[in-house]
Amino acid sequence: MSGRSAVWRKLPSKRLVLVGSSIAVAVTLYKAKQKLGNEKVKVHAATSLLDQKEALNSPLIPRAEQLSNLEKTTYDILVIGGGASGAGVALDAQTRGLKTALVEKFDFSSGTSSRSTKLIHGGVRYLQKAILGLDLEQYRMVKEALSERANLLEIAPYLSYPLPIMLPVYRWWQVPYFWAGIKAYDLVAGGQTLKSSYFLSKTKTLELFPMLKKERMVGSLVYYDGQHNDARMNLVIALTAARLGATITNHTEVLELIKSTDENGKSTISGAKVKDRMTGKEFEVKAKCVINCTGPYTDSVRGMDQKNIKKICQPSSGVHIVLPDYYSPDQMGLLDPSTSDGRVIFFLPWQKHTMAGTTDNLCSVTDNPAPTEKEVEFILNEIKNYLNADVEVRRGDVLSAWSGIRPLVSDPNKADTQSLARNHIIEVSPSQLITLAGGKWTTYRHMAEEAVDKAVQVCNLNPASQCVTKGLLLDGSHNWTPTMFIRLVQDFGLENEVAQHLANTYGDRAFKVAKMAKITGKRWPVVGQRLQEEFPYLEAEILYGIREYACTAVDMLARRTRLAFLNVHAAEEALPRIIEIMAKELDWSKAKQKEEMDSALLFLKNEMGLALKAEAKNVPINFTKEEINEYVKRFHKLDTDKKGYITVNDLRRYFKVRKEFITEDMLHDILNEVDVSKNGHIELGEFLQLLSAVKTGAISNVRLAHALDIEKRKAIPVDRSGGGL
């Protein structure tokens, strides 16, 4: 049974489920009425759950209309920030019957919320610290997170699922120590445990995770946490709020906070001046309450309210890398609880790839967080400590690398960010700016509940009900089943892989995406033109993404699809087609298309690791005398004119002799891959550095090396890793 089918059966929705049967609706209403003390259940203008379901099935209001509403409406709550916590606050407030708006400077989930470890978890290491340090606060945080973990797997079953995570053990004395900690994790979860942890023998461990180092292994412990598509989950929370009546706009920047004086002469915040970054238009948004949910930018917004404030947010960068799928099993993660510097490293299957991370370093806030080569190398070195020697961990296999900034709540008594728990705080300023700071992905819903409770109390709001988001199914969940993808294959003629991707990304809205897919003209698949041949993303998803408020090519590459996070080279290849589709749909000029191309390439280079591409010039030449003589001969075989360097003409001649047809574009690409000095030719020193880099695995899948039959052979074949970074 797959992880998704297991959780779907184990965690049936119990609260406020939007079902079609009138009997079920009546029963649910009765339970909700009891729970809320006989208060009227109301969501925006909806008077029943049938009204709510109808609202969820209605089309999204176009972005232009959302902006118009934003300008002319007075709201109960204005949320600043479209990450997980901001979207959660918007959904919570809207479902209480409060008129709600949300503005986000960039795209929904463009920051920290799309750059997480993709886990829905309570925090094993926090529980360890809570027990060893007798820290009641951390214990409560873990218990709360485990409860929220169960809820998140329930309300979006197509996006989230249980994942077994292995702790390999190499010393017998560690078995009872780790076993006690993992069983304590199960105990705290109580009835919401996804599946009980267990011990595996060495033989069984290696059957499930054959890549692990065998020497001195005594076995492993396996526990369960949840995993999800973080950016999509964030977007779905925001879209659910929008379908229920909230006004949400991305690429809308807050320029300043607006204050007014009440009848008592007190200055209070009454809205914000914002700017639509797509058009440049500036206008004011009126609201009775403003909630700051801006993550790493928390103190920036607080500074708009009060000058010279004491900072409460300590940003910390966490870098992840993505490797090909053969580095890990597709249904088993790995946790290294004690790295060389004491940090925790996860090694997880995700989206048919392997993701590893994360680092934890103090940093400054930036709009464009970027990974560093040092952090990438640190993660790779830690991975090498656990994997079998047959699996050569190659720098060239890194397909993507990104950095996220965690908005940790600072504590002057703590020495480093590793010792900080992901606790959250709610601050109310003298002018009634409410700030929700800190926290973690898993607990976004509970954080939002507390923030809205505080807003109701401080700003004298009148909600129609208490919080109803516990158990409230998110957009796309209501008619989803684990076998829904089969209907997509049968009804539309989609490829199996594509159908599974659509079902596990859009839930029951996958049918709407499939209807937008064009006929391929082939016998099979009947419909569904892919954006990039190695990934199941369809061109139709670009059109659908525009309906879901995607405004830029980066919105598509990074969040409506996850191409940029999975393989930065594949993202670069798909970029021109994405821009072509968006330009036609959004009527972009040639200048706008160039602007989007430049912006997206800059994003891929700086934020997704494309600029980190390991270059041969950084690798020392380390050959035997015989190897050098052999490679010099090969160089001179290409350099038939004895110029001392290789040009594109030499490559053209070489392939012609081999009777291989290579286009002019491909010839120039092959040359540029290894032309370190970028002067249009390859000198002998560059040639030898290239071969040395290939030999050590610093770079991989170099087309010239393949053509010359000098790519180093590996124990595990590489079909294509995208060339690596």
Helices and strands as residue ranges (DSSP letters): H 3-10, H 22-35, H 49-57, H 63-72, E 74-80, H 84-95, E 100-103, G 112-114, E 119-120, H 124-132, H 136-155, E 160-169, H 174-189, G 190-192, E 198-200, H 202-208, E 219-228, H 230-243, E 247-249, E 252-261, E 267-276, E 282-292, G 295-297, H 298-305, E 313-323, G 325-327, E 333-336, E 345-350, E 353-357, E 361-362, H 373-384, G 395-397, E 400-409, G 417-419, E 424-428, E 433-438, G 441-443, H 444-459, H 484-492, H 496-506, G 507-509, H 510-516, H 540-547, H 553-555, I 556-560, H 563-566, H 568-586, H 590-606, G 610-612, G 616-618, H 625-638, E 645-646, H 648-657, H 664-674, E 682-683, H 684-696, H 703-707
